[in-house]
Amino acid sequence: MKKIVSNKTYRRFALVGGLIPLLLILNIYYGLPDIVFVVLFIFLSLIFGSMALWVYANRHADGSEWWQDDSASGWRGY
C-alpha cells in the first residue's frame, strides 16, 4: 500500500510552518527592521504555500500516471 504523504514531507511542513511564528516572536523581542520582517514573512509564506499546493496536487499520485513516460518518444504502446 502506498503511503500518500511521507514523514519527510511532514517534517518540512513543520520546519517551514514553525519558522513563521518564530519570526513573529523574534520580531516582538528583538525588533527586527520592518523591511526585513516583511520580506522574510512573505518569503516563508510563499514557500509554505507552494509546498502545501504541491502536496495537495500530488496527493493521489502513485507513479503510474500516463504523463510519466520512461521513453522520450511519448509512445506508450497502446
JONOR-V792774 format. One record per pair of residues at least 12 apart in sequence whose C-alpha atoms are under 6 Angstrom apart, sorted by the first residue. I is the first residue (numbers start at 1). GAP is how many residues later the second one is. Records with the same first field share a line. If there is no record, write none. Layout:
BEGIN
I: GAP ; GAP
END
This chain:
BEGIN
4: 55
END
